[in-house]
């Protein structure tokens, strides 16, 4: 608790007003002596107060703490409105700030079911090409399930 009560100083530099993307963008230097680092949520709150805007319109990312501690440097974007932020901000950052929901997908190996490799080899004077269909994870998970569950893509839990 004593760590959060320590003072934090924000300095902005390389300030640019980007009218095309509807935002202000800047490099932020955070001075935090006697603290390991500062939460991004706290930085968003302080930047919102500094620039007289809503915390939901501020995006902070890319912070690196200098060797020895005491100072961190990162990037901040302050959007004109929530609509503009949702339009231009990457989806993963909107998920991070709680303004969007994460889309759950299967792993990459399971999604590439019809990935085809061509293998060419020479045997004497003739060459042959073999087509291999690779979807190993999905195929091996389907082996553990019986009946109609195989068609659904082999869920993780085994049915007996």
N, C-alpha and C positions, 0 to 999 in steps of 0.2 A: 504494500500500500504506500509506503514511503517513496517508492520509485515513481509513482504517478503524480506525486505532489511536487516533484522537482520541476523547475521552470523550463520551458521550451521556447526557443526563439526561431521564428520563420523568416527567411529572407528569400525574395524572389528576384530572379534575373533572367535576361533574355526573354522579356515579356513581348508577346506578339498578339495582336488582335486579328484573328482569322475570321473574316466576315463570310467567306465562302462556306465554311463549315459551322458557322454560328457559334464560335467559342473564343475564349482567351486561353493561350497556352504559354507555359513558362517553365523554367527550371527552378526547383525549390531546394534551398539549402536549409537544413534543420540542424540547429545547434542544441544538443541535449547533453550537457555535462552531467556526470554522475548517473546517467541512465544508459542502459544497453542500447535501446532504440525506442522509437515512438510508433504506436499503432497507426495504421493508415486511416482508420475510422476517426481517430483523434485529429489527425492532420486534415482530413476532409472538413471536420467541424471548424477548426481554426481558420482554414482558408475561406470557408463560407462566411465566417464572421468578418474576416479581413476585407473581402471583396463584396460584402453586403448581398449575399445570395443564399439560396437554399442548399443544404448539405447534399440533397439528392442530385444536384446539377454539377457536382464536383467529382472529378476522377483523378486519383493519385496512383502512380505505378512506377516501377523501375528504381526503387530506392536501394542504394548501396551505402553501407556504413564504412567510413574511412578507417584505415588501419589505426588502431589505438583507440577507436571509439570517440564519442563526443560530437561527431558531425556526420550527417547523412545527406546525400544528394539524390534527387529524383525528379520526376516530371509530373506536372499537374495540368489538367484541362478543366476549364470552367465553362460550361455550356450556357447558352442564353435561356433555354427552356428544357423541360423534360422530354418533349417530343423530339427536339433536335438531338438530344443525347441518345435516345433510343434509336434514332435513325443512323447516326454515324459511329457510335461507340461499338466495339466488338462485343459479340454476344457473351463471351466468357467473362468479360468485365461487368456486364449488366447482371449476370448471375452472381458474381462476387458481391455486388452491392445490393442484391435482393430485389432488383427491378425486372428480372426475368427468371424463368424456370429452366433448369438443366434438362436437356433432351437425353434420355437414356438410350444408348445403342449397344448392340452386341460388340464384342471385340473385333478387331480388324481381321483376324484370321478366320473368324466364323462368318463374316460378311462376304469374303471373297470365296464364293463357292465354285464358280466356274472360271477359275483362273487357270489358263492353259499355258503350259510350257512346251516348247519344241526342242527336242534333243536330236541332233544330227550326228551320226557316226559313220565312219568309213570301214568297210569290210572288203578288202580286196579292191576291186575296181568299182563296186557299187556303193552308193550311199543311201542310208535309210533315215527316215524321220519318224520319231515316235512322239505321239501327243499324250501328255500326262495331265490329267485333271487333278488339281490340288485343292482340297478343302479338308485338310487332315483333321483339324480339331473338331469340326462339325461331324465328319464321318465317324471318328472314334467315339464321340459322345453318343451318336445315334446307335452304336453297337450295344450300348448298355441298356437301351430301352426296347420294350417289346410293343408290337401292335401299332395302333394308330398314332401313338405319340411320336414315332419316327418321322412322320410327315410334318409335324409341327416344328421340327428343328432341334429336337433333343434338349429338353430343359435340363437344368443343372441337377435337380433332385431326381434320384433313381426311383422308378416305380417297380414294385414287386408283386 
